[in-house]
Structure formats: C-alpha cells, structure tokens
Amino acid sequence: MYLACNHLTMKYENTLALDDVSFQVDAGDYLCILGANGSGKSTLLKAILGLLPVKNGSVIYGDGIKSSEIGYLPQQTSAQKDFPASVWEVVLSGTLNHCGLKPFYSRRVKSIAEHHLERLGIIDLRKKSYRELSGGQQQRVLLARALSATKKLLLLDEPVTGLDPVITAELYGLIEEINQKEGIAIIMVSHDMDGALKHSNKILHLDQKVLFFGDTKTYTHSKICRIFLGGECQC
C-alpha cells in the first residue's frame, strides 16, 4: 500500500469539501479522480500533500513514502505560466526534498534533475526561459520537476487542460510509460473522461463523497458513469 485515505472529511472556507472519503492506492496503480467542478478533487490532492488541514479521518502513507516525497504537478495559473526562471531552475527546484539541511544542490541531486530533463526530451531547453515555452513544453517541464521529487507516487491535477489533441496524446503516453515502465503510481485529477478510461486502472468518482471507487472496467458499466456521460458510457 502506497497511500490510504480513511473517512476523510474536510472543510474549505467553511464549506464542506470532502465527506467521509476512503480509498487506497497501491504500487503500480494509475488512479483517475473524476467529478464535476467543485466536487473536491483538487482539495483531495492538497490533503494528500499535507497542504490543507484534515477535519476528520486520516491520510496514511505506506512503503516508506513521506508527503514531501510525492511528485506534484498542480493546475497552472496565468501567473505561473509567466514565471521568470529557466527550465533548469524549475526542474531543479523539484529536488529540494533530496537536499536535507544542505544549503546547496549536490552533484547527485543535479543528476536527478538532468536525468528527467533527458527522460522527457527537453534537455535542449534547459537554458530557455520557462515563460517563453509553449503550453506542451511547459507541462513537460513541470512533469520533469514533479518526477525529480519522487520515485513512487505522482499527483497530477488536470495535466492536459488547454493542450491540443496531439500534445495531449503525447503527454498521456509519457505518463503511461512512467507508470508502466518505472512503476510510479499515478493519481490524476481529470475532466477528460476518454483519457481517464483509456489509461487508468482505477477510478475514484467524487461529489464531496465517494460515488464510485474501483477498477476502470467496472466503472464503465456503472450507473454513475452513464449518468456522468449522459447515458453514453462505453466499455
């Protein structure tokens, strides 16, 4: 077990955001979190990362995982897209949890960042300004940054939003490869139902509470899937 949320209840700005949410993520899982806007998806990710306080229930990390050792690719704001830093600086910042109390980046830590730049095919962009990149390039940079923080668990919040279909397919391919070949478990919030059903092995469907949690094939035959897609859910 990599992660378990047990009876998680949270309030956000005095509004109930999550109500008695329980689920588990194991090694090799690719879990997609679905639900309408305001259903608590992003709040759940922040609870897992320890960025928001939990009112009731618990988040349990297994297999030696710490909250600081989880890779995280958040939704981008306009200000973040215009961040005045080089690609190398952005990716290297993902290794901060490896530095401990040292006030500098060691050769080993730098090699981690460089490996992920090469892994995602953006090593030639390392000296470029992040804000001058295309949307697809920026997402690759942020994915490299998130990977630099983890060896086991990666959280992605709407990673393909705003990308064209070709870049979306490329990014999905990279994420699936990371999951299958490197064994990194994926938790991805998504509004892209087709992508979620194609790539994941588990689905968590939220509306403050859990409407469905289980394997993707079972979800495609479920009533909540049909309702969510207006009766058009396919196997």
C-alpha positions in Angstrom: 0.0 0.0 0.0 1.4 3.4 -1.0 -1.5 5.6 0.2 -4.8 5.3 2.0 -7.4 7.9 2.9 -9.7 6.8 5.6 -13.0 8.5 6.3 -11.6 11.8 5.2 -13.7 14.9 5.9 -12.6 18.4 5.0 -13.9 21.9 5.0 -12.7 24.6 2.7 -13.6 28.3 3.5 -16.3 27.0 5.9 -17.8 24.8 3.1 -17.9 21.0 3.2 -15.4 19.9 0.6 -15.0 16.2 1.3 -17.4 14.0 3.3 -16.2 10.6 4.6 -13.9 9.8 1.6 -12.0 6.5 1.7 -9.8 4.8 -0.9 -6.4 3.2 -1.4 -3.6 3.4 -3.9 -1.1 0.5 -4.4 2.2 0.1 -6.2 1.7 0.4 -10.0 -1.8 1.9 -9.8 -3.0 4.6 -12.2 -6.0 6.2 -10.4 -8.0 8.9 -12.1 -10.2 11.1 -10.0 -13.4 12.2 -11.7 -16.2 14.5 -10.8 -17.9 17.8 -11.6 -16.4 21.2 -10.8 -16.5 21.8 -7.0 -16.7 18.1 -6.2 -13.5 18.2 -4.1 -10.9 16.7 -6.5 -8.2 19.3 -6.1 -8.9 19.6 -2.4 -8.2 15.9 -2.0 -4.8 16.2 -3.7 -3.9 19.0 -1.3 -5.0 16.9 1.6 -2.7 14.1 0.4 0.2 16.5 0.2 -0.5 18.0 3.6 -1.2 21.4 2.1 -4.7 21.6 3.7 -5.8 20.5 7.2 -8.0 17.5 7.6 -11.1 17.9 9.8 -11.7 14.2 10.4 -10.2 11.0 9.2 -6.6 10.3 8.1 -4.2 10.2 5.2 -1.8 7.2 5.7 1.4 6.8 3.7 2.9 3.3 3.2 6.1 1.8 1.9 8.3 4.5 3.4 6.6 7.3 1.5 6.5 10.8 3.0 4.3 13.7 1.9 7.4 15.6 1.0 8.5 12.8 -1.4 5.4 12.9 -3.6 5.7 14.4 -7.0 3.0 17.1 -7.7 2.0 18.8 -10.9 -0.6 21.4 -10.0 -3.0 23.3 -12.2 -1.3 26.3 -13.7 -2.4 29.9 -13.1 -1.6 32.7 -15.6 1.0 34.0 -13.2 2.7 30.6 -13.0 2.8 30.3 -16.8 4.7 33.6 -16.8 7.2 32.5 -14.2 10.6 34.2 -14.8 13.0 31.3 -14.4 15.0 29.0 -16.6 13.8 25.5 -17.4 16.8 24.1 -15.4 15.9 26.2 -12.4 12.3 25.0 -12.5 13.2 21.3 -12.8 16.0 21.5 -10.2 13.6 23.0 -7.7 11.8 19.7 -7.7 14.8 18.1 -6.0 14.6 20.3 -2.8 13.4 17.4 -0.7 16.6 15.5 -1.5 18.8 18.3 -0.2 18.0 17.9 3.5 19.7 20.7 5.5 22.3 21.3 2.9 22.1 24.9 1.5 23.1 23.8 -2.0 22.4 21.3 -4.7 24.8 18.4 -4.7 26.1 16.7 -7.8 23.8 13.7 -7.1 20.8 16.0 -6.8 21.6 17.8 -10.1 22.0 14.5 -11.8 18.4 13.6 -10.8 17.1 16.8 -12.5 19.2 16.2 -15.6 18.0 12.6 -15.9 14.4 13.8 -16.0 15.1 16.6 -18.5 16.6 13.9 -20.8 13.8 11.4 -20.0 11.2 13.9 -21.2 13.1 15.1 -24.2 13.6 18.7 -23.0 17.3 18.7 -22.2 17.9 21.1 -25.1 15.5 23.6 -23.4 17.4 23.7 -20.1 18.7 27.3 -20.6 15.4 28.6 -22.1 13.1 30.9 -20.1 10.1 28.9 -18.8 7.6 31.6 -19.7 8.8 31.6 -23.4 7.8 27.9 -23.9 4.7 26.5 -25.4 2.0 25.0 -23.2 3.0 21.5 -24.0 6.7 22.3 -23.3 5.7 23.9 -20.0 3.8 20.8 -19.0 6.8 18.6 -19.8 9.0 20.8 -17.6 6.5 20.6 -14.7 6.3 16.9 -15.1 10.1 16.6 -15.0 10.0 18.8 -11.9 7.4 16.5 -10.2 9.4 13.4 -11.2 12.5 14.9 -9.6 10.7 14.8 -6.3 9.6 11.2 -6.3 10.4 7.5 -7.0 7.0 6.1 -6.1 4.0 8.4 -6.3 3.0 11.2 -8.7 0.0 13.5 -8.3 -1.3 15.3 -11.4 -4.0 18.0 -11.3 -5.6 18.4 -14.8 -2.3 18.0 -16.7 -3.7 18.2 -20.2 -6.1 21.1 -19.8 -5.7 23.6 -22.6 -3.4 21.4 -24.7 -4.2 20.5 -28.3 -5.1 16.8 -29.1 -1.6 15.9 -30.4 0.2 17.3 -27.4 -2.4 15.7 -25.1 -1.8 12.3 -26.6 2.0 12.7 -26.2 1.6 13.7 -22.6 -0.7 10.8 -21.8 1.8 8.5 -23.5 4.6 9.8 -21.3 2.5 9.4 -18.1 1.5 5.9 -19.0 5.1 5.0 -19.7 6.2 6.4 -16.4 3.6 4.3 -14.7 4.2 1.1 -16.5 7.9 1.1 -17.1 9.1 2.9 -14.0 6.5 1.6 -11.6 5.5 5.0 -10.3 1.9 5.1 -9.1 -0.2 7.9 -10.6 -3.1 9.8 -9.1 -4.6 12.2 -11.7 -7.5 14.6 -11.5 -9.1 14.9 -14.9 -12.1 16.3 -16.7 -11.1 14.2 -19.8 -13.3 11.1 -19.4 -12.0 9.5 -22.6 -8.4 9.8 -21.4 -9.2 8.6 -17.9 -11.0 5.5 -19.1 -8.3 4.7 -21.7 -5.2 5.0 -19.4 -6.2 4.3 -15.8 -6.7 1.0 -14.0 -8.8 2.6 -11.2 -11.4 5.3 -10.9 -12.4 7.4 -7.9 -15.6 9.4 -8.7 -16.3 12.2 -6.2 -19.1 14.6 -5.4 -17.8 15.6 -2.0 -18.4 11.9 -1.0 -17.3 8.8 -2.9 -19.8 7.9 -5.7 -17.5 5.1 -7.1 -14.1 3.6 -6.3 -12.9 0.5 -8.1 -11.4 -0.8 -11.3 -11.9 1.1 -14.5 -13.7 -1.7 -16.3 -16.3 -2.0 -13.6 -16.8 1.8 -13.7 -17.6 1.8 -17.4 -20.6 -0.5 -16.6 -21.7 1.6 -13.6 -24.8 3.8 -13.3 -22.7 6.8 -12.2 -20.6 6.5 -15.4 -23.8 6.5 -17.5 -25.2 9.5 -15.6 -22.0 11.4 -15.8 -21.7 11.0 -19.6 -25.5 11.4 -20.2 -26.0 7.7 -20.9 -23.1 7.3 -23.3 -20.6 5.5 -21.3 -18.7 2.9 -23.4 -16.8 -0.3 -22.4 
